[in-house]
Amino acid sequence: MGGKGTRLRPLTLTAPKPMLPTAGVPFLTHQLARARDAGIDHVVLATSYRAETFEQHFGDGSALGIDLEYVTETEPLGTGGGIRNVAERLRAKPDEPVVVFNGDVLSGHDIAAQIALHERTLTAVTLYLTPVEDPRAFGCVPIDDSGRVTAFLEKTPEPTTNLINAGCYVFRREVIDAIPYGQPVSVERETFPQLLSNGDLVMGYVSNDYWLDLGTPAAFVQGSCDLVRGIAPSSAVPGAIGDRLILDGARVSGNAVVVGGSCIGARATVGDNATVDGSVVFDDAVIEAGAQVRASIIGRGARIGAGSVVDGVVVGDAAQIGERNELLTGMRIWPDVVLPAVSVRFSSDA
């Protein structure tokens, strides 16, 4: 969880990506809840950017029913180096499994089944793999008929498989201990290929269940809305699954329309005849009368003026947009520049 979430600026200027409100709670809450529900009771968080915010919010993890510890990465160590950096806090024995999650992936796959496959096959690492329509932007992982991984192909223009590395691994503890300590290491480019070169067994756990990388604004909105609607599974959603989620203290006018899996944050306001469709409205934001917000993220304490139309836009914390979409206070929206008006939209490949 060391990345700065630059593709989600300006929201990540004040909070790390895993702590952004997603369907009413920090995104990491959904991951921790899914780990707990799979039988995992001890989690070590590898943090870097704004590391203090994690412990401030989650404490010792008791509120979620898990034992939570923290290790801060002071220098970038890559995916493998970051995993090795927390090894001293792990409680697994050398031949026991350790589950590793990417901090920005929302999935519905059966974590317990992945662990069971790992234990049954006595493999070094078991990777969660999922098929995608266009695998060129991802690390591709071909497997044989038995599920054994045969290669690791990082972002190639001509992939030989549509199975991608989906960001959840089960390691045998001794594999983690063998990663060089205190130096940058990539599990995708170094650790996994080296295991194959050594003849170690690496297995793929293939699942067609829900999967989404929340790294872009459009994907973040989609993930939050899918959680609210129950398309993406999570026991951490703070309310009933449905077409909208209204958090405590929010005020929504009786003739306002809130649909599409939208989440209205705590103490936020949605005025008369306003529409919020497929969007995420953070705490204390105000959507004034007649405003229309679609497929957008409205930052904490931001104000969307009466009659304004916001479509496919990230509005930063405390920004103010006037009645005719004019900029009233300094606002940063995607891409990361200061703009005179809300005219730039994000897209799924931003």
Secondary structure per residue as TSV (DSSP state, phi and psi in degrees):
chain	resnum	aa	ss	phi	psi
A	1	M	-	360.0	39.9
A	2	G	-	-93.8	-12.7
A	3	G	-	-68.2	155.7
A	4	K	-	-92.7	0.3
A	5	G	-	60.9	43.1
A	6	T	G	-61.3	-29.8
A	7	R	G	-71.7	-12.8
A	8	L	G	-107.6	13.7
A	9	R	T	-65.2	148.3
A	10	P	T	-87.1	-2.3
A	11	L	G	-61.3	-34.9
A	12	T	G	-87.6	7.3
A	13	L	G	-69.9	-26.2
A	14	T	S	-117.4	-6.1
A	15	A	S	-150.3	141.5
A	16	P	-	-68.3	152.5
A	17	K	G	-52.4	-44.3
A	18	P	G	-65.9	-12.2
A	19	M	G	-99.9	2.2
A	20	L	S	-69.5	138.4
A	21	P	E	-61.5	122.6
A	22	T	E	-133.2	110.6
A	23	A	T	53.9	42.7
A	24	G	T	94.1	-10.9
A	25	V	E	-140.8	162.4
A	26	P	E	-55.1	141.0
A	27	F	H	-52.7	-39.3
A	28	L	H	-58.1	-28.6
A	29	T	H	-58.7	-40.5
A	30	H	H	-64.4	-41.1
A	31	Q	H	-65.9	-43.4
A	32	L	H	-65.0	-38.6
A	33	A	H	-65.1	-39.5
A	34	R	H	-68.4	-37.1
A	35	A	H	-63.3	-47.0
A	36	R	H	-59.3	-44.0
A	37	D	H	-65.7	-21.4
A	38	A	T	-88.1	1.5
A	39	G	T	99.3	6.7
A	40	I	-	-85.4	125.9
A	41	D	-	-116.4	-3.8
A	42	H	E	-133.5	125.5
A	43	V	E	-129.9	133.2
A	44	V	E	-109.7	120.4
A	45	L	E	-91.5	123.3
A	46	A	E	-92.0	108.4
A	47	T	E	-117.9	162.1
A	48	S	-	-148.2	-77.0
A	49	Y	T	-66.2	124.4
A	50	R	T	47.8	50.2
A	51	A	T	-58.9	-32.0
A	52	E	H	-64.0	-25.0
A	53	T	H	-67.7	-27.1
A	54	F	H	-67.2	-51.5
A	55	E	H	-69.5	-33.3
A	56	Q	H	-59.2	-36.7
A	57	H	H	-86.1	-47.1
A	58	F	H	-94.9	-19.2
A	59	G	T	56.6	-134.2
A	60	D	T	-86.7	3.6
A	61	G	S	85.2	-1.7
A	62	S	G	-62.4	-31.5
A	63	A	G	-63.9	-25.5
A	64	L	G	-97.9	-2.2
A	65	G	T	79.1	26.6
A	66	I	S	-133.5	163.5
A	67	D	E	-98.9	115.5
A	68	L	E	-115.5	131.1
A	69	E	E	-125.8	165.4
A	70	Y	E	-134.0	138.7
A	71	V	E	-132.2	125.2
A	72	T	E	-97.1	130.8
A	73	E	-	-91.8	110.4
A	74	T	S	-82.9	-25.1
A	75	E	S	-128.5	144.1
A	76	P	-	-58.9	126.4
A	77	L	-	-118.7	1.8
A	78	G	H	73.7	178.5
A	79	T	H	-66.3	-42.4
A	80	G	H	-74.7	-43.8
A	81	G	H	-62.0	-36.6
A	82	G	H	-66.0	-38.8
A	83	I	H	-66.6	-45.1
A	84	R	H	-62.9	-30.5
A	85	N	H	-64.5	-21.6
A	86	V	T	-102.1	2.4
A	87	A	G	-57.2	-35.8
A	88	E	G	-66.5	-18.8
A	89	R	G	-91.4	-8.8
A	90	L	-	-74.2	146.6
A	91	R	-	-105.8	-5.7
A	92	A	-	-70.1	146.7
A	93	K	-	-75.8	167.1
A	94	P	T	-53.8	-34.8
A	95	D	T	-98.5	8.4
A	96	E	S	-97.6	158.7
A	97	P	E	-81.0	146.5
A	98	V	E	-127.9	125.7
A	99	V	E	-95.2	131.3
A	100	V	E	-121.6	129.4
A	101	F	E	-113.4	140.2
A	102	N	-	-71.0	144.7
A	103	G	T	-81.8	1.2
A	104	D	T	-132.1	23.8
A	105	V	E	-112.6	128.8
A	106	L	E	-105.2	120.2
A	107	S	E	-139.0	160.8
A	108	G	-	-117.9	14.2
A	109	H	S	-70.6	161.6
A	110	D	-	-83.6	98.0
A	111	I	H	-63.6	-41.2
A	112	A	H	-62.3	-37.0
A	113	A	H	-68.4	-36.1
A	114	Q	H	-63.9	-43.2
A	115	I	H	-63.0	-41.4
A	116	A	H	-62.4	-40.9
A	117	L	H	-62.0	-42.8
A	118	H	H	-58.9	-46.1
A	119	E	H	-71.7	-34.2
A	120	R	H	-70.7	-35.7
A	121	T	H	-95.2	-5.6
A	122	L	T	54.8	43.9
A	123	T	-	-88.7	160.2
A	124	A	S	-71.1	-46.6
A	125	V	E	-144.0	140.1
A	126	T	E	-118.6	119.3
A	127	L	E	-99.2	137.5
A	128	Y	E	-77.9	121.9
A	129	L	E	-120.3	143.7
A	130	T	E	-138.8	144.2
A	131	P	E	-80.9	141.7
A	132	V	-	-131.5	158.4
A	133	E	S	-64.9	-45.8
A	134	D	-	-123.6	98.0
A	135	P	G	-84.3	2.7
A	136	R	G	-63.4	-26.5
A	137	A	G	-89.4	4.2
A	138	F	S	-125.4	167.4
A	139	G	E	-77.0	119.8
A	140	C	E	-94.4	145.5
A	141	V	-	-134.6	94.4
A	142	P	-	-71.6	146.7
A	143	I	B	-131.6	160.9
A	144	D	-	-92.2	-173.2
A	145	D	T	-64.8	-22.3
A	146	S	T	-88.2	-5.8
A	147	G	S	94.3	1.7
A	148	R	B	-74.4	132.2
A	149	V	B	-70.5	133.5
A	150	T	-	-110.3	-16.7
A	151	A	-	-167.4	165.7
A	152	F	-	-126.6	119.9
A	153	L	E	-119.7	108.0
A	154	E	E	-85.7	114.1
A	155	K	S	41.1	69.9
A	156	T	-	-103.0	145.2
A	157	P	S	-71.4	-15.9
A	158	E	S	-130.4	71.4
A	159	P	-	-66.0	146.0
A	160	T	S	-92.2	-3.5
A	161	T	-	-149.9	157.3
A	162	N	S	-98.9	9.1
A	163	L	E	-85.8	127.7
A	164	I	E	-118.2	157.8
A	165	N	E	-68.0	113.8
A	166	A	E	-97.1	5.8
A	167	G	E	89.2	24.1
A	168	C	E	-139.5	124.7
A	169	Y	E	-125.4	147.0
A	170	V	E	-115.3	112.9
A	171	F	E	-98.8	144.6
A	172	R	E	-73.4	133.0
A	173	R	H	-51.5	-40.0
A	174	E	H	-65.6	-23.4
A	175	V	H	-68.0	-40.4
A	176	I	H	-64.5	-43.4
A	177	D	H	-63.1	-24.4
A	178	A	T	-82.5	-11.3
A	179	I	S	-69.4	133.1
A	180	P	-	-55.2	135.2
A	181	Y	T	-88.5	140.8
A	182	G	T	76.7	15.1
A	183	Q	S	-138.6	154.9
A	184	P	-	-64.7	129.8
A	185	V	-	-141.4	138.8
A	186	S	-	-105.6	121.8
A	187	V	I	-66.5	-33.9
A	188	E	I	-70.9	-39.2
A	189	R	I	-99.3	-17.8
A	190	E	I	-122.6	-60.6
A	191	T	I	-62.9	-54.1
A	192	F	H	-64.5	-48.0
A	193	P	H	-58.8	-36.0
A	194	Q	H	-66.5	-37.7
A	195	L	H	-60.4	-44.2
A	196	L	H	-63.8	-41.3
A	197	S	H	-62.4	-33.2
A	198	N	T	-80.3	-6.8
A	199	G	T	85.0	10.7
A	200	D	-	-72.2	150.8
A	201	L	-	-82.0	122.6
A	202	V	E	-123.3	124.3
A	203	M	E	-109.9	154.1
A	204	G	E	-109.3	129.4
A	205	Y	E	-100.8	107.2
A	206	V	E	-94.5	129.7
A	207	S	-	-139.7	138.8
A	208	N	-	-96.5	8.7
A	209	D	S	-67.8	173.3
A	210	Y	-	-52.5	136.3
A	211	W	E	-151.3	136.1
A	212	L	E	-155.5	131.6
A	213	D	E	-88.5	117.5
A	214	L	-	-87.0	24.9
A	215	G	-	-73.9	-17.4
A	216	T	S	-112.2	159.2
A	217	P	H	-56.2	-44.6
A	218	A	H	-61.8	-41.8
A	219	A	H	-68.6	-36.7
A	220	F	H	-60.5	-46.7
A	221	V	H	-61.1	-46.3
A	222	Q	H	-59.6	-45.2
A	223	G	H	-61.2	-44.8
A	224	S	H	-62.0	-45.8
A	225	C	H	-65.5	-37.5
A	226	D	H	-66.4	-34.9
A	227	L	H	-66.4	-44.4
A	228	V	H	-60.6	-40.6
A	229	R	H	-83.5	-5.4
A	230	G	T	82.7	7.9
A	231	I	S	-70.6	-41.1
A	232	A	S	-98.9	128.0
A	233	P	-	-81.5	138.1
A	234	S	-	-164.3	132.5
A	235	S	T	-83.6	0.3
A	236	A	T	-95.5	-4.3
A	237	V	-	-63.5	123.9
A	238	P	S	-83.9	59.6
A	239	G	S	163.4	178.2
A	240	A	-	-71.6	145.4
A	241	I	-	-70.3	134.9
A	242	G	S	-177.9	-158.2
A	243	D	S	-84.6	-8.5
A	244	R	E	-158.3	160.3
A	245	L	E	-133.5	119.3
A	246	I	E	-111.8	116.1
A	247	L	-	-82.5	164.9
A	248	D	T	-56.8	135.4
A	249	G	T	85.6	-8.3
A	250	A	-	-73.2	147.4
A	251	R	E	-119.7	114.9
A	252	V	E	-118.9	121.0
A	253	S	-	-57.2	146.1
A	254	G	T	-62.3	-24.4
A	255	N	T	-106.4	13.6
A	256	A	-	-81.6	154.8
A	257	V	E	-113.0	117.4
A	258	V	E	-124.6	110.8
A	259	V	E	-143.1	-176.9
A	260	G	T	71.5	23.4
A	261	G	T	80.4	16.0
A	262	S	E	-63.0	147.8
A	263	C	E	-119.0	127.5
A	264	I	E	-105.6	118.9
A	265	G	-	-69.7	168.4
A	266	A	T	-58.3	134.6
A	267	R	T	64.8	8.4
A	268	A	-	-75.2	162.4
A	269	T	E	-128.8	134.4
A	270	V	E	-123.3	115.4
A	271	G	-	-81.2	-178.4
A	272	D	T	-56.9	134.0
A	273	N	T	59.3	15.3
A	274	A	-	-79.6	156.9
A	275	T	E	-126.7	129.9
A	276	V	E	-126.1	113.0
A	277	D	E	-126.6	119.1
A	278	G	S	56.4	47.6
A	279	S	-	-136.6	167.4
A	280	V	E	-121.0	118.2
A	281	V	E	-111.3	116.0
A	282	F	-	-75.7	171.5
A	283	D	T	-54.3	142.5
A	284	D	T	68.0	6.7
A	285	A	-	-75.0	159.0
A	286	V	E	-128.9	124.2
A	287	I	E	-109.7	108.9
A	288	E	-	-78.2	172.9
A	289	A	T	-54.1	132.4
A	290	G	T	76.2	-2.9
A	291	A	-	-71.3	152.0
A	292	Q	E	-123.9	123.0
A	293	V	E	-122.5	118.4
A	294	R	E	-131.1	134.1
A	295	A	S	47.8	44.1
A	296	S	-	-131.7	166.5
A	297	I	E	-118.1	122.8
A	298	I	E	-109.8	115.4
A	299	G	-	-67.6	168.4
A	300	R	T	-58.2	125.9
A	301	G	T	73.4	6.6
A	302	A	-	-73.5	158.9
A	303	R	E	-130.4	125.5
A	304	I	E	-105.9	117.3
A	305	G	-	-67.0	160.8
A	306	A	T	-55.2	130.7
A	307	G	T	77.5	-3.0
A	308	S	-	-70.5	154.0
A	309	V	E	-121.3	118.6
A	310	V	E	-120.5	118.2
A	311	D	E	-136.0	115.9
A	312	G	S	66.9	44.3
A	313	V	-	-133.0	145.4
A	314	V	E	-97.8	119.5
A	315	V	E	-105.9	122.7
A	316	G	-	-70.3	165.3
A	317	D	T	-55.6	135.2
A	318	A	T	65.5	9.1
A	319	A	-	-70.6	154.1
A	320	Q	E	-130.2	128.6
A	321	I	E	-116.0	129.8
A	322	G	-	-78.0	-173.9
A	323	E	T	-65.1	-25.2
A	324	R	T	-116.6	32.9
A	325	N	S	68.1	14.1
A	326	E	B	-77.9	148.5
A	327	L	B	-77.4	121.8
A	328	L	-	-99.5	-31.5
A	329	T	S	-136.9	163.8
A	330	G	-	-54.1	128.3
A	331	M	-	-137.0	140.0
A	332	R	E	-116.9	128.8
A	333	I	E	-132.6	166.9
A	334	W	T	-67.9	133.0
A	335	P	T	-74.1	176.9
A	336	D	T	-75.7	71.8
A	337	V	E	-141.6	159.9
A	338	V	E	-85.3	128.4
A	339	L	-	-122.4	153.3
A	340	P	S	-80.5	-13.8
A	341	A	B	-158.7	166.3
A	342	V	S	-87.5	72.3
A	343	S	-	-112.4	-9.5
A	344	V	-	-97.4	131.1
A	345	R	-	-110.7	156.0
A	346	F	-	-97.2	164.2
A	347	S	-	-136.3	171.1
A	348	S	T	-64.8	-19.4
A	349	D	T	-109.3	22.2
A	350	A	-	-66.2	360.0
